[in-house]
């Protein structure tokens, strides 16, 4: 028996032809609006690159021996900034010891540790061509203030030293630990890490700053990925521009008595919206110990550790 679909749906909905067309278009736009982020393919594996052709680094996307040989000839230095203030100094030993087993092994690395408690910096044996400099900074009664000052301190360090001392720089959260290789495959002009909690989330649910009054504002119709502030990297000159721009935007917000939802991470996401990273690190490079390993994650390389925030932060 032949069925006239128009008459069927009209009888079902009571809508005219124009109404049915409008309904169809509405469902089409809803589908587009709520499409998932373009990170995984239909088989649930990470795509090889972002829509703007930036590679997404994950297990199987590079040959470790080959890429190490290529970069060995470049004689590069990788600066790494770490912020260990207050009770966060307790994480530094595991961070450094695990880094020495996994982080740019065989390459020149210089750690720059910002702390208000230099006497609590642990003595960790560093590998060949690995160095550590302690930089004393003022304490803070608010963890948000510590987060907000990160861009400013990175900008100052790069301007005063790193432009002449390093080729690449990474800024990494100290309350983290390395579990696998993190090498030169992660290097790029500007590098962002896809947040482990939001890579399967629709962009409308990303925790972007949604208040138009903030310089970090991103509308619900905008956004590519949600990037974790625990990992920032790239060429020294490019990270300098990122830190400088974010610091300027943070200053404007402060002058207007606005604090973005996730402090410097909110401003980082705004910066990456208009200055696309040239390389993206999959959540292998920024995991969370509270999150069970998922099938698409073949290896966990760097992960934020379990912690009681009420015990380590100076304020709620």
N, C-alpha and C positions, 0 to 999 in steps of 0.2 A: 504494500500500500504506500503510495506516494504521500508525503507530508509537506505542506507549504510551511517552511520554517518561519517566514514572516508572520503568517496568520497564527502559528503556534505560539511564538513569543509575544505577539500582540495580545492574544487571549490570556497568556500567562501573566503578563505585566500590566496590561491595560494601556500600553504606550503606543503612540503613533509611530510611523516610520521614522520621522525626525527624532522623536524621543528615543527610539531604539538605537539610532545612530549615535546620539549624544551619550547614551548609556555605554555603548561600546567604546567610544572615545574616552569616556571617563575611566573605565576599567583599564584601558591601554595606558593612560597617563599615570594611574595609580601603580600599575606594574612597573613602569619606568622609574617612578619616584622612589619605589621601595626595592629596586633591584639591589642585590648584594654587592659589596665592594669587589672590585675586579682583582682578586688576589689568587683564588683557587680556580682550577679548571673543572670540567664536568666530572672528572674522576676523583676530585678532592685533593689534587696535587698543586703545589705552588706554580703559578705561571712563571715563565722565564723572564718576563720583563713587565714593567708598568706601561700604561697607555702611552707615555711619552718616551718609550724605548729605553728607560733606565733599567739595567739588569736587577733582578731580585736574587740576591745571593742565598743559596741554600745548599745542603748536602747534594753532591752529584753535579753541581753546576760549574765546578772548577777542578783542575788537576793540581793537587797541592805541590807536588814535586816540580812540575813545570812552571807554575806561577812563582814559586820561591826562587827558582833559577833565574827567571826574568828580572825579578826585583833585586836580587843579590847584586846584579851588575850596576844598579842605580845608586848604591851607597846612600840609602835614605836614613833619616832619623824620624822616629815617631814620638812626639810629645804626648803625654797623657796626664790630664788634670783629674784630681780626685779631691773631693771635699769631705773632710772628716772633722766635724765640729762637735763639741760636747760629747755625749755618750756614743756618738757615731764612730769614735775612734776604736771602739771595740770590734768593729768589722774589718779594720784595716789589715790585720795580720792574715786572716783567711783570704782577703782580696789579693794581697800581694803574693802570698805563697802559691795560691792557685794560678795567679797571673804568670808567675815565673815558670810554671809547668806548661802553660798553654798559649800565652799572649805574645805574639811576634817573636817566638823563639828563634834565635839566630840572627835577629836584626837589632839595630841600635834603638833603644827605648830610653826615654827620660821621663820618670814620673815626677809630677809636681803636686805635692800634697798640701792643700790649704787646711790649716787647723788652728784652733785657739788653745790647744793643749800639746805643744811640741814635745813635752817631756813624756807623753804617752804614746809616741810613735814607736811601734815595735821594731826591733832589730831583725830584719829579714835578709837572708843571704840572697844577693842578686846575681844573675847570670852575667856572662861576659858581655860588655857593651850595654849593660843595663844600669841606669843611675837613678838616684832619688834626691830630690831637693824639697826641703820642708819650708813652707811659707806661712809665717804666723799672721793670723787675722784676728779681728775683734770677735768676741762672743756675741750671741744674740739670745734674747729671751723668747723669740718666736721662731718656730721652724719655718714658717712661711717667709720670714725675712732672710733666713739662710738661703732658701730656694731663690728668692728674688734677687739676691746679690750675686748669684752665680755668673750671670752674663757679664756683669760689670767687672768682676774679678778676672774672668777669662779674657775680656777685651784688654784690660790693663796688662796682663801677663803676656799676651801675644804682642801687643804694641811695644812693650819694654824689652822682651827677650826672644820670643819664639820666632818672630819674623826673620831673625838672623841665626837661630839655633836649630830649627827643625823644618822638615818638609811637610809633614802631616801632623795633625793633632786630633786626639779623641778626648772627650770629656765623659767620664763614666761614673755612675753612682757607686759609692763605696760599700753600701749594704748589699753587695752582690758577690758572686763567686763564679770562677771559671770552671767548667766541667769538660771542655773539649777545645780543640784547636780554634784559635782566633788569629788569623794571619793576614798576609798581604792581599788576599782575596777581598778583604773588607775595605781596601783603600779606594778612594775616588775623589773627585773634585769637591763634592758635597754629599755627605752620607747621612741617611736617616734610617732609623730602626722601626719597623712596624710593631706596634704595641701588641703584646701577647693576649690581651683581654678583648681587643676590638677588631681583630682581622676577619672575624666572621660576622661582624655586626654591620647593619645598615648605617650609612653615614648620618642619617637623621638622628641616630642614637649616640653618635660620638659625643664625648664630653667637651666639645669645643666651647669657647666663651661665646655665649649667645646674646649678651647685652650689647646693643649698638654703641653704647657710651664708651666701651673699652676699645683700645687700639688692637686688641686680640680678637675682636668680633669676627665670627664666621657665620654666615646665614645658613639656614637649613638646606638651601638648594646648592650649597658649595661644599667642596671637600673631595679629597681623593682617598687618603688613608688617615688613620690616626697614628701619629708618631709618638714614641715614648721619649720623654725627656731624659731618661737614664743613659741614653747613648746619643752623642752628637759628634760628628767627625767630618774630616775632609782636609783639603789643602789648607795650610795655615792662613793664607790670605783670605780664603773663602769663609772659613770659620770666624775669622776676625770680623768680616762684614756682617755675618749672621749675628754674632754676639753684640756688635755695635748697634745694629738696627734694633734688635730685641731690647737692649738696654735703653735706647732712646724711647721706644714705645712704652716700656715699663715706667720710665720717668714721667711721660705724659700722663699715664694712668694715675701715678702716685700724686701728681699735681692736681688731678681731678678727684682724688680720694676714691679711686677704683682699684680693686685688686682682682685680677683675672682669676677665673675659677680654679685653674691649676697652675698659677703663678707663671714661671718661665716656660713650662711645657705648653701652656695655652699660646704664648707668644711665638714659641717655636713652630707650632702647627700653623699659625697665621703666616709666618715667614715662608714655610715650605709650600704653602698654597700658591704663592706667587713667585717663588724661587725654587723650582722643582729640584729635588735631590738628583744627582747624576747616578747614584747607586743606592739601592734599598737593601737593607739587611732583613732577612726573614726573621720571624720570632725565635729561630734557633739562637740568635745573637742577643736576644732580650726576652728571657722567659721569666717565670715567677714560680718559686718553689711551692706556692699554694695551689698551683694549677696542675692537674694531672696531664701527663704527656699525651698528646693526641696523635693519631696515625700519620698525619701529614708532616709531623715534626720527627725527622729521622734521627736527630741528635740535638741535645741541649748543650750549647757551648758556654752560655753566660746567663746567669739567672739571679734574680733578686731573692734573698734568703728570707726565711721565716723570721718575724720579729714582732715584739709587742710595742706598738707605737706609743702607748701610754707610758711605757718605762723609759723609752729612749728620747722622746721629743720633749723639749723644754716647756711646751704648752700643748693643750688639747688640739 
